[in-house]
Amino acid sequence: MNELISAFTERVLDTVFPGGIYCICCGDSLEEASGHGLCAKCVEKMPWAPENPFRKYMEEFAFDELYPCLRYGLHSRRIMNALKNGGRPYLARNVAYSLVERLSIEEELPDFLVAVPSHPSKMLRRGYNQAELLAHYTAGLAGLDYVRGALIKTENTASMRLADARKRRSMLAKSFAVSEEFKEKCAGGFVCLVDDVVTTGSTADACARVLKEAGAEKVCVLCYAASSGYRKPEE
């Protein structure tokens, strides 16, 4: 039944929001069809940055690696805001192309893709979880296994927009859990956690910790954009 619903949704999206017409960043019409939905000018000005910006601080995190596509900034913020808060879930299909390209440069591919979950109350307001959409489309394009509902948001945390890394980590403690169905499947496996943006790494860390506790051997994080990794000196 879920497969039938998904297929129907895809057909509706293709009809109402046909891809490859307008650039998802600047809005100009595309001269050529583009999977990632960017015009030639935006491709050139995007701050592509596949390196892990948190390399110097990895001992602080439970995840083993971070795979970003872009450095978080004006252009990626515009796209992610449209996807996340602008009621344009169809943009996830375009973003997924970039995620697949980023994942393809790695020598080892994950066994499973999972998404950073949203609390049910937030899902009710927004109508969808952008991370789930990204994981769904990325898995489909890459031919990988996406496990929907593998992670559960157990607490509805307050906005963390102005919180620093330490505060975020405290707010997220015990906010995630692994579903009983996924625990046995992920034991000893390589899990790829998909999210839209990684800023301090706190959310990814909290999710990775419960995945490791459930038996995952390795956890990487795949995201569209990541911050520079700069840490403000502690006073």
N, C-alpha and C positions, 0 to 999 in steps of 0.2 A: 504493500500500500504506500509506504513512504517513497519508494522508487517511482510509483505512478504520479504521486503528488509533485515530486521533484521534477519529473519530466514535463508535467503540465506547466509548472512555474517557469521552467526554462523557455517553453514556447511562448508564454505570455510576455516574458521579458524581451525576447527577440522581436516580438511584434510591436510592443509599445516603446521599447528603448533599443532600437537596432544599433549594434556596435559599429565602430569604424567610421562614424560620420563627423563627430566633433571631438576636438582635443579635450581630454579630461582635466587638463591644467588651465589652459588659456581660453578654451571655448571656441577657438577658430575651427573652421571646417578642415577636415583632413583631405589632402590631395590623394593620398594612398591609404588603403586599409591598414590599420595597425592593431595588432593584438593587444599591446599595452596601452593603446588609446592616446598616445602622445604624438604631437606633430613634430616635425624635424627640428624646429627651433627650440621646443621645450626639451626634447631629448638632449640637445647640446647644453642647455643651461641647467639641467638637473644636476644636483650635487651627488652624483653616483659615488657610493662609498661602501664597497662590499666588505671592508675590513671590520673586525670587531673593535669598537671604540673603548670597550671596557677591559681590554687586554691586561692592563696593569693592575686591575682590581678583581680578577677572576677568582681569587681565593675567597672572596666574600660571598660568592654566589654558588647555588646548588646546581645551576645548569653548567654544562661543560663547554658550550660554544654558542656564539651569537652570530647569526647570518643576516645582516641588514642589506637592503638594496641602496638606500639613500641616507645621507646625513639629514636629520630632521631640520627643517627650515621653512621658509615662506612657501615654496612650491608644494612640498610634500604636505605641509599643514593644510593648504587649500584643498588638496585632493582628499585627504583624510577627513577633514571637516565636512566635506560634501558627502562622503560615504557614511560617516558616523552620525552626523547631526543634521544633514541636509536632505534626508529622505531620498537618497539616491543609491539604494543597495545594489543596483545593477553595475556600479563602478567596480565592485569586487571582482567581476570577471576580468576587467582590464588589469587591475592591480595584480591579480594572480599570475598573469604572464610574466611580470617582473620577478615575482617570487620564485617561479619555476626556473627562470634563467639564473637567478642567484643560487638556488639549490643545486643546479646542474654542474656548477664548477667544483663541487665537493666530490671527493673520491668515494666516500661512503654515504649511501642514501639511508634514510631512516626506515624502520619497520612500520611505523605508524605516524600519522599526523593527528594531532589533537588541537583543540582551540582553547584559548583563554576564555573561561565562561563568564557570563553575565548573571547577575542576580535576577530571579524571576520578576521582581518588581520593575527592574530596569527594562527587561525584555518586554514587559507589558506596555511601558511608555513608548519605547522606540519601535517595537514590532519585530526587531531582528537583532542579532548579535553580529557585528561586522567581522569579528575574528572567526566565527563559525562559517560565514560566507567565504572568507578568504581561504580557510582550510579546505572547504568543500571544493571550490574551483581549482585550487592548487593541486589537490589530490587527483582530481579528474584529468587535468592537463598532464600531470607527471606520471599517471598510472600507479599512484601509491594508495595505500589504505588509510582512509580517514575514518576515525572512530568518533562519531557524534555522541556527545554526552559523557565522554570519558572523564572530564573534570566537572566538578560541581562548585558553584559559588554558594557557600553556606551562610555567609553574612553579607548584608547590604552595607558596605563601607561608605562613609561620607566622601565627598569630593576631595581628591588629593592634589588638585591642580597647583596649589600653593605650598604643599608640604615638601620638605626635603627628603633625602633618601632614608635617613634614620626614622623620621616620623612615618613615612610610608610603610616601612618595614614593620613598625609597631602596629599600625592600623590594619595591616594585612595578615598579621599572625593568626593562624587558625581560621582563615577565611575561605580556604579551599579544601576540597576532598576529592579522592578518586572514587569513581563509581565501583560498586562491587563487581559488576560485569567486566570491567576493564582490568581489575587487579591481577587476575590470573593471566590475562592475555599479555600484559606489559612486563611481566616478570622476566628479567634477563634480557629485555629488548632495548632497542634504540628508538626513543620517542622524540618526535619533532613537535615542539609547541609553537603554534602560529598565533601571531598578534599583529595588530596594525602598526603601533608605534611603541618603541621602548625608550623611556626617558631616563629613569634612575635604575631600572632593572629590578625594582622591588617586586612588582607583580609577577614577572617571569620567575624570579627567585622563589617566591612563595609557591607557585605552581610546580616548579621543578622539585622542590623539597618533598611535596606529597607524592610526586611521581617516583622519586627515588625511594621514599619510605615504602611505596607499594611494590618495589622490586625492580624498577627500571634500571638498567645498567648504565645507560647514557641518555642525556637529555640535551638537545640543542634547541635554540630559539630562532625562528624564522620570522622576520618582520619587514614591513615595507620601509620604515624609517627608524633611525635610532639617533639619540642625542650624541653630542661630541664625546661624552664620557667624562667631562670635566667635573671634578669634585671640589666643592668649596672647603677650604681648610677648616678643620674643627677648632673651635675656640677653647 
